[in-house]
Amino acid sequence: MSDDAVMAPTDPEQEAEIAAFWEDVKHHAHLSAAPGYFGASPLEALQPPAWAFGGTPEEADGLLDLVLEGVKTATATAMWDFDGGEEPFPTVGGMSIILDGGGHPRALIATTQVDVAPFKDVPEEFARLEGEGDLSLDYWREVHERFFTEFSGPDHEFSEDMPVVMEQFELVWPKPE
């Protein structure tokens, strides 16, 4: 995986919790504000994918806290995570339900920008937007090289030339303070 690890709901209880979260968020975030005669909007009809940041429950909770604080507004994913088609490639305007380390839905984000670059060319500004550690590119490279190495899977290995998907997002719910 990458900085964002898909935690596909497999438990019917978790699926119900995520669906209830989505129904609640649509109302509170005014995502279904189109007049009724237009019919259901795509935002209202399609439940976004649910996933958690990081590779462990502790990382998921820590990175989610950074999102909720408004510090983390970007995430990086190894391009190979999208190869199998199981994880949807992020698109501008797309939304995601963010889970905590226990698999509970806690936030809704909307993608605002998507870029792809080799690991070695990830810009310093993007590292700052990730909101982790001391916000430096050196810190970002150290942590992400370790992450991409540890969670790469048997068919992939870290390299300076590996493509990285750089996704920027905004917090939709809960509303930032």
N, C-alpha and C positions, 0 to 999 in steps of 0.2 A: 504494500500500500504506500501511502505517502503521508504528508502532513494531515490529510483527511482520510480516515479509514472508514470504509463503508461498514455499517453495522446493520445489515438487512434484518428487519424484524422477522423472526421465525416463530415466536411465541404468540399465540392468539391473544393473550392478555396484553402483550406489548403492542400488537397491531391495533387493538381496540383503544389503548391509551393514546397512541399516535393519532388515530382517526379522530378521537374526541378533542385532542389538542388542536388539530387542524380545523375542526368545526368552530371551536372557540376563537381561534386566532382570526379566521376569516371575518367573523363578526366584529371583534375588537379592533382589528387593524383596518377595517373598512375595505376589505378586498372585494366584496361583492356589492359595490356601490352603484353598479350600472342599473338603470331602470329596468324593471321587470319585463317590459315588452321586448327588450333585446334578447331575452332568454339568458341562460346561464353563461357567464363569462368563463374563459379558460381558467382564470385564477380561481374561480369558485368551484369548477368541476373537477380539476385534477389535483390530487394530493401530491405534494412534492416528495422527492426521495428523502428518507431520514438516515442520517449518519452521524458519526462522532469524529471529532478531531483526534489525532494521535494514534498510538498503537496500543495503549494500555488505558484502563479505566482512570488511573491517576492523571495521565496526560490529557485525556478527554475532559476531565473536570477542570484542570488548570487552564487549558486553552479556551474552554467555554467561558470561564471567568473573565479572561482577557477580552473576549468578544462582548460580554455583557457590560464590561467596564468601558467599552469603546476604544480599547487599546489595539486590539487585533482586528484588522479590516481586510486581511488577505490570507490566502493559504496556497501552498504549493503541492502539486501532485506529480508524481512520475508519469510520463506519458504512457508507459506500459500498463498502467492501471486501467486505461480505457481500451486496450487492445481487444479484450474478450467481449466487449459490449455489455458486460454486466453492470458496470458503473457508467452512468450517463455523462458524456462530456459536458462541461459547464457552458452555458450560453448566457449572454447578457440578457437580463430580465428574468432568468430562471430563478427559482426559489428552492431552498433546502430547509428541512426541519433538522435542527441540531440537537443531538442527544447528549445527555451527560454520561458519565462513566458507568452508571447503572442501567443505561439504555432508556432513560425517561426523556421525553421531549421537553426542551427548555427554551428554545429560541427558533425564530424564523429569520433567515437571511435571504437577500436578493443579490444576485451577481450583477456587478456594475461594469466589469472589464475582464477580458480573458486574453492572455498573451502566452506564447510559447517561445522558450529560448533554451539553449544548452545550459546545463548547470553552471558552467564556468562564466556564463554571460548574464546571470541573474543580476539585475541592478541593485545598487545599495538602497535606493528608495523603496524597492519592493521588500527588501529585508526589514526595513523600518516598519512598513505597513503590516508585516506579520506580527509585530508587537511582542516578540519574545526576547528574553534575556536583556542584553544591553542595547538592543535594536541595531547592532552593527552588522555589516555584511560578513565579517569574519565569524561572528557568533552564528549567524544564519547558516553559513557554509559548514561549520563544524557540526552543528546539531543535525542539519539535513543530510549531510554525507553519512553520518551514523545511522539516521533513520532509514534512508534509502538503502543502505547496506543491510541493516537488520530485517527490514520488511520487504525485501525485493522479490522473494520467491525464487524457486529453483531455475527458472528460465531467464532470469535477468540479474545483472550485477551493476553496481554503481560505477559510473565513469564521469569524468569532467564534461564529456560531450553528450551525456544522456539528455534528452529533451525533458524539460520541466514545464508543466502547465501552471501559469501564475494567474490565480483567480482573485480578483478584488470583489468585495461585497459590502453591503450595508446591512445593519441590523434593522429588521422590520418590526419584530416583536420579540421580547417586550420592547416597548418604545424606549429609545435611549433618553436618559435624563438630561 
